[in-house]
Amino acid sequence: MAAVGLATAACGEPPGEGGGGGQANGESDFVPCMVTDEGGPDDKSFNQTSYKGLLDAAEEGITAKPRLAESNAASDYEPNVDQMVKADCGLIVTVGFLLADATKQAAEANPEEKFAIVDFLYTDKSGKPTPIDNVKPLVFNTHEAAFLAGYLAAAQSKTGKVATWGGAKIPTVTIFMDGFYDGVQHYNKEKNKNVQVLGWNKKTQDGQFVGDFSNANKAKQISENLLNDGADIIMPVAGPIGESAAVAAKEQGDALIIWVDTDGYESLSKYKDIILTSVVKGMDVAVKDAAAEAAEGNFSNEPFIGTLENEGVSIAPYHDFEDEISDETKQEIDQLREQIISGELKVESDAAF
């Protein structure tokens, strides 16, 4: 991961794939800004997907070229957000659950500034939303899509064991794991099978976690342990260090992974031959739409909640595994999607929005 100095990121060319998009015919002087979590704008996961939303807005002439501050550690959150406040931003987008406190502090101290935060909804201790006038939450019920991925994993497993593990144990990670776990259990119930889930128990909320999103060595060790315990499909929920699961699976030779946040077949293409599918969060679209609303003078602090119904979450195409997944399984997954959307099938997580 290439570190980006704060001053350079705030004032110079934004790094990352796409080179900062571009401003179409100088049509907009509205400057959106972003503060990433650890992993940066090329993490092949949630930072990169969120940043793509600002690049797309600039490419389409909706906004000017975005400014970026990359966080390499938790200690960077507050100064990075403060730097963006000083950088004449039309909208400051912060990426990740862990930036919630720094975002709230800056928003309340600077009520004239507009913010959007990916993956956090402010609530009181009872779970009741406590909106901040100048902060728009962009959150996603990924357990709905992860349920479909868990069902698929159970159907495709040859060993009868699948696995998931997380980076930090925070709600925006465990919500994926809850959905995956429940999808496997639903497969077992429908097919009278006993596919096991290693690495997470929804009932006890206990499982395997690295503790952060930066320790790739520990991530690989967890992956190897799960593979050695018999899992042949793993879903890492860990941003950039999720790649460690792909490395371990590739070395194992007969294991697959399910990627998260973005379509790993495209973002992690060197491992596309072992990516069964991905649980996708439409963060790029949500961020672009939030930037467009703010640029047009229509900023709202009303939360965006991504679901299967509004296509804010989904599972990616099966790509190279299209012919290896039975028509029966594909049809069942399509039916489950419709049942979740209609409410016929209740998919739940304590971390849901």
C-alpha positions, -999 to +999 in steps of 0.1 A: +000+000+000+015+033-010+012+059+017-001+093+006+010+124+025-018+145+038-008+178+022-002+162-011-034+143-010-054+174-001-039+197-026-023+177-054-034+150-078-056+123-062-039+089-063-056+057-073-069+041-104-084+065-128-060+094-122-087+116-106-113+114-133-115+148-149-137+178-151-158+179-182-154+213-199-148+230-166-186+228-159-184+224-122-164+242-095-179+220-068-150+201-051-158+169-033-133+155-008-127+121+007-110+108+038-103+070+035-099+044+062-068+022+063-060+006+030-063+037+008-079+043-025-064+012-041-075-014-016-095-033-041-124-030-017-144-004+002-121+026+000-115+021-037-152+016-045-162+047-025-135+068-042-147+056-076-180+074-068-162+107-067-141+099-097-172+091-117-189+123-106-159+142-118-157+123-151-193+131-158-188+168-151-211+167-121-182+179-098-147+191-100-118+167-095-119+152-060-094+158-032-082+129-011-067+123+023-055+087+030-056+074+066-028+049+073-037+046+110-065+055+134-044+085+145-049+100+110-087+102+111-091+134+130-063+154+114-073+142+079-109+153+084-098+186+098-075+191+068-105+185+045-125+211+064-098+236+057-096+226+020-127+244+006-147+212+000-183+212-011-188+178+004-165+157+027-170+120+024-155+099+051-152+061+045-158+036+072-174+028+106-142+038+123-143+074+111-177+080+129-163+099+159-140+121+139-168+129+114-193+138+141-168+160+159-159+179+127-196+182+116-208+196+149-179+220+151-184+231+115-222+232+108-217+250+075-198+221+061-216+191+044-205+156+051-214+120+040-202+090+058-200+055+044-209+026+067-222+044+097-257+055+110-257+076+142-280+062+169-285+064+206-279+034+229-314+020+221-307+020+184-329+050+176-314+072+149-299+105+160-293+124+128-268+151+124-281+180+103-250+182+080-241+145+078-256+120+053-252+084+062-246+059+034-252+024+048-259-010+034-278-041+045-251-064+031-265-094+051-292-097+024-267-103-003-243-123+019-272-147+026-273-155-011-235-160-011-237-183+019-264-204+001-242-206-030-211-215-010-230-243+008-243-256-026-208-256-042-187-269-013-172-303-018-159-307+017-191-297+035-172-269+053-171-232+043-157-203+062-157-166+068-134-143+089-132-106+095-108-077+099-120-058+129-150-070+149-173-041+140-210-042+128-202-034+092-180-066+091-202-089+112-233-080+091-217-098+062-208-128+083-243-130+098-259-131+063-233-157+051-240-179+081-277-178+077-275-185+040-256-217+048-282-227+074-310-221+050-293-244+025-290-270+051-326-267+061-339-268+025-316-297+014-314-316+046-276-312+046-251-303+073-226-279+057-206-263+085-195-226+088-161-222+102-148-188+115-182-174+127-211-183+148-240-160+145-257-172+176-228-164+199-213-136+177-179-153+181-154-159+153-121-153+137-108-117+134-075-101+126-082-072+148-075-046+121-074-041+084-036-040+080-021-072+094-018-093+062+004-120+078-022-127+105-050-127+078-031-153+058-026-175+089-063-174+098-071-183+062-046-212+062-060-225+095-095-225+081-084-243+050-065-268+070-097-274+091-114-284+059-130-253+045-129-251+007-147-218+002-138-187+023-154-152+025-129-127+040-145-094+052-114-074+056-108-048+030-073-050+015-060-078+037-088-100+024-064-107-005-045-129+020-074-154+018-070-155-020-032-161-016-038-190+008-066-205-013-044-203-044-016-220-026-040-247-013-049-254-049-085-266-045-102-238-026-123-208-037-131-174-022-160-150-021-149-114-023-168-085-007-176-048-013-168-048-050-167-074-078-134-092-070-133-107-105-125-072-117-108-055-087-087-086-078-084-100-113-051-119-106-072-143-085-103-143-108-100-180-114-108-187-078-135-161-071-168-178-070-188-145-066-187-113-046-210-096-022-212-061-037-220-029-019-230-001-043-208+025-025-197+041-057-232+048-068-242+060-033-212+083-031-217+097-066-254+104-059-246+121-026-220+143-044-245+151-072-272+161-047-248+184-028-234+199-060-270+207-072-279+223-038-301+194-028-280+180+001-300+160+026-291+142+058-316+115+050-298+081+052-293+060+021-298+024+030-287-001+003-308-032+000-314-060-025-346-042-035-329-009-045-298-027-058-276-011-032-264-046-024-261-076-047-240-106-056-218-103-086-220-125-117-205-160-114-180-152-143-157-182-147-180-204-126-211-198-146-210-233-161-200-250-128-231-238-109-262-259-116-292-242-132-312-255-101-289-236-077-290-204-099-328-206-099-330-211-061-307-181-055-329-159-078-360-171-059-344-164-026-335-129-038-372-123-047-384-137-014-361-114+006-372-084-015-409-092-010-405-099+027-415-135+024-381-145+037-368-126+067-331-122+068-319-106+100-288-092+117-283-072+148-260-050+127-287-043+101-300-008+094 
